[in-house]
Amino acid sequence: MTMISVRLGDTEISDLDAWAIRLGVDRSELLRTAIRRHLVRLAAEGEAVAWSEQPLSAAEASLADVADWGPAEDWKDWADAAG
């Protein structure tokens, strides 16, 4: 793990400390979690842009219909077959 340094204003430090106490975590853990979540959100936004710029082909989109099929067979009447 690499250590970084960040400068924050008094208001942000006060809010950070209050949330850390409220959540029962230390300041560093709260910042790591916030940064991780923000990076995930940014990556998701990038994926959304990529999807809009290059939508699925007809062959790829046809696989979405498979999700609507449900189970291939109804096995609930076999529930007592195990014994």
Residue pairs with C-beta under 8 A, 6 or more apart in sequence:
6 31
8 16
16 27
16 30
16 31
17 27
19 30
20 26
20 27
20 29
20 30
23 30
25 33
